[in-house]
Amino acid sequence: MKTNMPLETISPMMFVWLIPLIVWSIIWKGYALWKCGRNNQPAWFIVILILNTAGILPIVYLVWFQHRKVRKIDVQRKNR
């Protein structure tokens, strides 16, 4: 039983959605992987690298789970 579809049978409308989705995912994944590497978070790095979630998991990591650098101004305000 042949399960491969020829390229001609794929709708052109699929490519209109697929190409921007791939670009979107690569951008977010690349940025999140870079942040994971800089923040020394290997577990997050592996999870984001393996799972393809159309950019959702990298965005979740960047918003809620990445380490935030403490600025000098914030430290000085706490010490007052």
N, C-alpha and C positions, 0 to 999 in steps of 0.2 A: 504494500500500500504506500503510495507516494504522498507525503504530507507537505512537501515544499511547494509554496505558491510561487509562480513566476512573478517577476517584478511588474509585469503589465497588468496583473489582476489587482494590485494594490491601488487604492484610491489616491489620486493626487492631493485630495484634501487632507489625507493622513500626513503627508509631508509638510503641509502648511502648519500643522500643529507639532509634529515630531521634531523638526529642526530647531525651532525656538525653545522647545522643552529641553532638548539636549544641551543647547548653549547655556540656558538658565541653570541647569543642573551642574554643568562643568564649572561655571563661575562660582556658585555657592560652595560646591564641594572643594574646589581649589583653595578658596579663601579660608574655609573652616579647617582644612587639613594643615594649612600654613599656620593658623592660630594654635591648633593642637600641638604641632611640633614645637612652636616657640614657647608654649606654656608647659611643655613636658607632660602631656596627658596621652600616653600611648594607648590606653584602652579606648578613648574617644577616637583617636586616630584610626585604629583598626576598624571600629564599628562604622565610622563614616566612610572609610575606604571600601569596605565590603558591601554595605547596604546601599542600594540605589533607590532613593525615595523622592526623586524629582526635586531635590533641593530643600525638602521639608526638614529632614534631620539636621543638616548643617545649619539651617536658620535657627532651629530650636537650640542647638549647641551654642551658637554665637550669642543668642539673646539671654539664655538662662544659665548655662553651665561652664562657660569659659572663665578662667581666672582673670580677675580685674586687677590691673596694676594700681597700687595706691599712689596717688600723687603727693608730692611734698606739701602742697597747700592743705590737703585733707589731713595729713598727719599733724601739721602745725595747728590746725583748728581744734583737733581732738586734745592736744596738749594744753590748751588754754584753760 
